[in-house]
Amino acid sequence: MLEQAFTEKHYENTILHSDQGWQYQHDFYHQFLESKGIQASMSRKGNSPDNGMMESFFGILKSEMFYGYEKTFKSLNQLEQAIVDYIDYYNNKRIKVKLKGLSPVQYRTKSFG
């Protein structure tokens, strides 16, 4: 699965952040990342605020895409496309009160534009 996620030969200066799940502590995982030029980064043990923004995002994604909905996906590709579409919606169309009623992209463009 890692090979499918990282198809390029090298990802110099890329940092991949994860929690401390057993799969992310495995030697094979670290060797694979190193072979691609990727630096592994992990949250501190028992300190979920290290990854709070992503935990929040995935909670929202799950609640808006799956909980209370009887959606089924006929293939992994169909599920993957649904997630890609949701991320586009979340970044470009979904407004947030704490971003003054703007989407994340609108807010960032206005702030740094």
N, C-alpha and C positions, 0 to 999 in steps of 0.2 A: 504494500500500500504506500509506503514511503516513496518507492521508486515512481509510482504513478503521480504522486503529489509534486515531486521535484524532478521534472523532466530535463531541465537545463543541466549542462555539465557543471557549472559553478555559480555560486551565489555569494560572491565576495562581499564582506561587510554586512551580511544579513544576520539578524538576531531572531531566533525563534523562542518565544516565551511560552512556558507551560506551567501547570501546577506540578506537584511532586508525585503524580501517579506512578505506579510501578513501571508502566510501559515507557515512561520518560526517563527512568533511572537505569534502564537496561543498557549494557555495554554496546550492543548492536546499534541502538538508536544514536548514541553519542558518536560512534565510529562513522556511521552513515552521514550524520550532519557534518562532521569534520571533513569527510571526503568531498563534500560539496562546498566547503568554505563557509558553513553556517555555524554561528556561535549559539550554543544552547544557553538558555536563561530560565531559571525556575523561581517561582514564588517561594518565600520563606515558609518553612513547615508550620502549618497551623495558623497562617496569616493570610486569610482570604482577601484583605484589602489590597494586597500586592497586585491582585488581578481583578479588582472590583469592577472596573468598567466592562471588561469582557464577560464577567459573570452576570452582570446586569443585562448586557445586550442579549446573551443567550437565553436568559430568563424571559425577556420580552419576546424574543423570536419564538420560543416554545409556546408561550401563552397565546400569542397572536396567530401562530401558524397551526398549532396542533390541539391544544387543550380546548375541549368543548366542540371540536369540529370532527366530523367523520370523514376526514380526508384519507384517501388511500393513494399510494403511488404504485404504478405498474412496473416501474423499473428504478434502478439506482440513478440512472440519468435523469428521469423525470423528477425525482426528489432533489437531485443536485440543481436542476434548473429552477425549481421552486424556491430553493434557498438563495440562489443567485438573484432571482427576481425580488425576493423579500429584502435582501441587502440593498439592492438598488432603491426600492421603495423607502426603506428605513433612512438611507442617506440623503435621498433627493426629494422625497415627498412628505414623509411623516414629520409633522411639526411637533416641537417640544416646548412646553411652557417655559422651562428654565433657559431655553435659547430664544426667548422673547417671541415665541410663536413662529419661529423659522425652522426649517429642516437643518440638519447638521451641515450640509454643503452650503446652503444659503447663509447660515450664520458664519461659517468660516470664510466664505467669500466676502461677506460684508465686513468682517473683522479685520481681514488681512488684505482686502482688495484695494 
